[in-house]
């Protein structure tokens, strides 16, 4: 199962973590994994292009990808980032609706940098 965690402070999305594999089909044939990967990578690339600065990106094995917004964004950049990150949230919600056995979404609330 693909596990999506949206990292939020209040209603503001600060970043996300994705891990796991859908297991919908064999490696190379798994359309759920392909859709999730495409969505996540497109969002990271769009954020970096639109914000003009890189966030914190970590990748690894087992489908792991983590992204955090850069600090010090001005109000316009923050607005742009939220539009893009809400698109990610909507995309994963839509994917979960179509393939509920293969995607889980969790909101991870933070306050002052510590997990809640």
Beta strands, then each sheet from edge to edge (+ up, - down):
strand 1: 2-9
strand 2: 12-19
strand 3: 56-59
strand 4: 65-68
strand 5: 103-111
strand 6: 114-115
sheet 1: 3+ 4- 2+ 1- 5- 6+
end
